[in-house]
Amino acid sequence: MKVQSTARVALLLMLPWLAACNSNPSRQDIGMMSGAVVGGIVGSTVTGGSTVGTVGGAAAGSYIGNRIAKEMK
């Protein structure tokens, strides 16, 4: 249950960033945001719902998603 609430909070926190985009997001933007969501969920799950684990997972996922999208060009 705690993982679901963490995922919801992560998605709600990302909505302003997504809404602030004036143009279509680039492939890197999509990769970064997708990686952040997946990384946050994985980090939360692995650490038992720890805030540090969630934030660390989101940061790592964001970086990895950005790098993967950059390589796919």
GUVEXKE-571439 format. One record per residue (C-alpha): x, y, z; chain; residue in three letters. Coordinates in nm, 3 decimals, padded with zeros to 5 digits, always signed. Each point is the difference from the previous one (the first is absolute). Layout:
! residues N
<atom><u>X</u><v>Y</v><w>Z</w><lomi>A</lomi><roro>ala</roro></atom>
...
//
This chain:
! residues 73
<atom><u>+00.000</u><v>+00.000</v><w>+00.000</w><lomi>A</lomi><roro>met</roro></atom>
<atom><u>+00.286</u><v>+00.234</v><w>+00.080</w><lomi>A</lomi><roro>lys</roro></atom>
<atom><u>+00.152</u><v>-00.054</v><w>-00.346</w><lomi>A</lomi><roro>val</roro></atom>
<atom><u>-00.325</u><v>+00.103</v><w>-00.167</w><lomi>A</lomi><roro>gln</roro></atom>
<atom><u>-00.022</u><v>+00.319</v><w>+00.201</w><lomi>A</lomi><roro>ser</roro></atom>
<atom><u>+00.365</u><v>+00.079</v><w>-00.076</w><lomi>A</lomi><roro>thr</roro></atom>
<atom><u>-00.064</u><v>-00.049</v><w>-00.371</w><lomi>A</lomi><roro>ala</roro></atom>
<atom><u>-00.302</u><v>+00.229</v><w>+00.015</w><lomi>A</lomi><roro>arg</roro></atom>
<atom><u>+00.198</u><v>+00.271</v><w>+00.177</w><lomi>A</lomi><roro>val</roro></atom>
<atom><u>+00.278</u><v>-00.028</v><w>-00.259</w><lomi>A</lomi><roro>ala</roro></atom>
<atom><u>-00.248</u><v>+00.034</v><w>-00.284</w><lomi>A</lomi><roro>leu</roro></atom>
<atom><u>-00.172</u><v>+00.298</v><w>+00.163</w><lomi>A</lomi><roro>leu</roro></atom>
<atom><u>+00.333</u><v>+00.174</v><w>+00.053</w><lomi>A</lomi><roro>leu</roro></atom>
<atom><u>+00.089</u><v>-00.045</v><w>-00.365</w><lomi>A</lomi><roro>met</roro></atom>
<atom><u>-00.323</u><v>+00.144</v><w>-00.139</w><lomi>A</lomi><roro>leu</roro></atom>
<atom><u>+00.108</u><v>+00.367</v><w>+00.023</w><lomi>A</lomi><roro>pro</roro></atom>
<atom><u>+00.318</u><v>-00.078</v><w>-00.194</w><lomi>A</lomi><roro>trp</roro></atom>
<atom><u>-00.197</u><v>-00.174</v><w>-00.270</w><lomi>A</lomi><roro>leu</roro></atom>
<atom><u>-00.261</u><v>+00.276</v><w>-00.014</w><lomi>A</lomi><roro>ala</roro></atom>
<atom><u>+00.269</u><v>+00.269</v><w>-00.027</w><lomi>A</lomi><roro>ala</roro></atom>
<atom><u>+00.121</u><v>-00.131</v><w>-00.334</w><lomi>A</lomi><roro>cys</roro></atom>
<atom><u>-00.088</u><v>+00.247</v><w>-00.274</w><lomi>A</lomi><roro>asn</roro></atom>
<atom><u>+00.101</u><v>-00.232</v><w>-00.281</w><lomi>A</lomi><roro>ser</roro></atom>
<atom><u>+00.000</u><v>-00.371</v><w>-00.059</w><lomi>A</lomi><roro>asn</roro></atom>
<atom><u>+00.250</u><v>-00.174</v><w>+00.225</w><lomi>A</lomi><roro>pro</roro></atom>
<atom><u>+00.313</u><v>-00.134</v><w>-00.161</w><lomi>A</lomi><roro>ser</roro></atom>
<atom><u>+00.100</u><v>-00.365</v><w>+00.009</w><lomi>A</lomi><roro>arg</roro></atom>
<atom><u>+00.246</u><v>+00.083</v><w>+00.279</w><lomi>A</lomi><roro>gln</roro></atom>
<atom><u>-00.272</u><v>+00.171</v><w>+00.204</w><lomi>A</lomi><roro>asp</roro></atom>
<atom><u>-00.226</u><v>-00.302</v><w>-00.031</w><lomi>A</lomi><roro>ile</roro></atom>
<atom><u>+00.284</u><v>-00.236</v><w>+00.089</w><lomi>A</lomi><roro>gly</roro></atom>
<atom><u>+00.096</u><v>+00.209</v><w>+00.300</w><lomi>A</lomi><roro>met</roro></atom>
<atom><u>-00.354</u><v>+00.021</v><w>+00.138</w><lomi>A</lomi><roro>met</roro></atom>
<atom><u>-00.073</u><v>-00.368</v><w>-00.063</w><lomi>A</lomi><roro>ser</roro></atom>
<atom><u>+00.326</u><v>-00.098</v><w>+00.165</w><lomi>A</lomi><roro>gly</roro></atom>
<atom><u>-00.075</u><v>+00.219</v><w>+00.300</w><lomi>A</lomi><roro>ala</roro></atom>
<atom><u>-00.340</u><v>-00.162</v><w>+00.052</w><lomi>A</lomi><roro>val</roro></atom>
<atom><u>+00.127</u><v>-00.355</v><w>-00.040</w><lomi>A</lomi><roro>val</roro></atom>
<atom><u>+00.311</u><v>+00.071</v><w>+00.208</w><lomi>A</lomi><roro>gly</roro></atom>
<atom><u>-00.205</u><v>+00.156</v><w>+00.279</w><lomi>A</lomi><roro>gly</roro></atom>
<atom><u>-00.232</u><v>-00.299</v><w>+00.015</w><lomi>A</lomi><roro>ile</roro></atom>
<atom><u>+00.288</u><v>-00.248</v><w>-00.005</w><lomi>A</lomi><roro>val</roro></atom>
<atom><u>+00.196</u><v>+00.199</v><w>+00.259</w><lomi>A</lomi><roro>gly</roro></atom>
<atom><u>-00.301</u><v>+00.015</v><w>+00.227</w><lomi>A</lomi><roro>ser</roro></atom>
<atom><u>-00.068</u><v>-00.371</v><w>-00.037</w><lomi>A</lomi><roro>thr</roro></atom>
<atom><u>+00.360</u><v>-00.107</v><w>+00.059</w><lomi>A</lomi><roro>val</roro></atom>
<atom><u>+00.042</u><v>+00.216</v><w>+00.310</w><lomi>A</lomi><roro>thr</roro></atom>
<atom><u>-00.340</u><v>-00.077</v><w>+00.150</w><lomi>A</lomi><roro>gly</roro></atom>
<atom><u>-00.153</u><v>+00.341</v><w>-00.068</w><lomi>A</lomi><roro>gly</roro></atom>
<atom><u>+00.295</u><v>+00.210</v><w>+00.114</w><lomi>A</lomi><roro>ser</roro></atom>
<atom><u>-00.008</u><v>+00.361</v><w>-00.118</w><lomi>A</lomi><roro>thr</roro></atom>
<atom><u>+00.372</u><v>-00.005</v><w>-00.066</w><lomi>A</lomi><roro>val</roro></atom>
<atom><u>-00.039</u><v>-00.317</v><w>-00.207</w><lomi>A</lomi><roro>gly</roro></atom>
<atom><u>-00.286</u><v>+00.151</v><w>-00.198</w><lomi>A</lomi><roro>thr</roro></atom>
<atom><u>+00.183</u><v>+00.323</v><w>-00.075</w><lomi>A</lomi><roro>val</roro></atom>
<atom><u>+00.325</u><v>-00.182</v><w>-00.074</w><lomi>A</lomi><roro>gly</roro></atom>
<atom><u>-00.179</u><v>-00.242</v><w>-00.231</w><lomi>A</lomi><roro>gly</roro></atom>
<atom><u>-00.173</u><v>+00.285</v><w>-00.179</w><lomi>A</lomi><roro>ala</roro></atom>
<atom><u>+00.328</u><v>+00.185</v><w>-00.047</w><lomi>A</lomi><roro>ala</roro></atom>
<atom><u>+00.179</u><v>-00.309</v><w>-00.127</w><lomi>A</lomi><roro>ala</roro></atom>
<atom><u>-00.292</u><v>-00.092</v><w>-00.226</w><lomi>A</lomi><roro>gly</roro></atom>
<atom><u>-00.015</u><v>+00.351</v><w>-00.139</w><lomi>A</lomi><roro>ser</roro></atom>
<atom><u>+00.369</u><v>-00.007</v><w>-00.087</w><lomi>A</lomi><roro>tyr</roro></atom>
<atom><u>-00.017</u><v>-00.346</v><w>-00.153</w><lomi>A</lomi><roro>ile</roro></atom>
<atom><u>-00.315</u><v>+00.084</v><w>-00.199</w><lomi>A</lomi><roro>gly</roro></atom>
<atom><u>+00.162</u><v>+00.315</v><w>-00.132</w><lomi>A</lomi><roro>asn</roro></atom>
<atom><u>+00.316</u><v>-00.186</v><w>-00.107</w><lomi>A</lomi><roro>arg</roro></atom>
<atom><u>-00.195</u><v>-00.279</v><w>-00.169</w><lomi>A</lomi><roro>ile</roro></atom>
<atom><u>-00.216</u><v>+00.247</v><w>-00.192</w><lomi>A</lomi><roro>ala</roro></atom>
<atom><u>+00.309</u><v>+00.196</v><w>-00.104</w><lomi>A</lomi><roro>lys</roro></atom>
<atom><u>+00.159</u><v>-00.318</v><w>-00.137</w><lomi>A</lomi><roro>glu</roro></atom>
<atom><u>-00.315</u><v>-00.090</v><w>-00.197</w><lomi>A</lomi><roro>met</roro></atom>
<atom><u>+00.027</u><v>+00.304</v><w>-00.230</w><lomi>A</lomi><roro>lys</roro></atom>
//
